[in-house]
Structures are given as structure tokens and as C-alpha cells.
Amino acid sequence: MRTRWLWVKQNWKRLPHPIRWVVVATVGGALVIVGLTGLVLPVIPGIPLMLAGFALLASEFAWAEVLLNRTKHHVTRAVNKVRKKK
């Protein structure tokens, strides 16, 4: 399994940009939509799926990278606040 992942990771940038763009937009967008659904339905873990979708989208889109960095900043601040109260 690890060798397949390494092969994908090494050859991902060799794909033409439009193909990478479509694959990232489709899979990342699907993860975000399923994550949004998971915020309403108790069965699906919404927030982790949304973060995974934005992380994937951030590999090709600047707006998603900005949104992901802002989210990481807010999560770090919230975790630090919780740790200080203990």
C-alpha cells in the first residue's frame, strides 16, 4: 500500500494541470459537501471531512489555502484556550 501511495505522490505533479485541477476540484468539493451534510447528520463526521476537503483543494487553489490557514489558526487558538483553563 505504501509503495502505491509513493508512486501516486511522485507522479501527481507529472499530470497535466487541467487534469489535476478537475480531480482535485471534484474530490475536494465532494469531501466538503459530505462534510457539510455531516454537520446536520449525526452519523457522518462533518468537520474532519470538511478539513480534508479544504486541504485537498488547497493543493491547487489559493482561496482554499487561505481558508485552510485561517481555520488552522482559529483551531489552534481554541485548543490553547481549552488547555489554559485546565
Beta strands, then each sheet from edge to edge (+ up, - down):
end
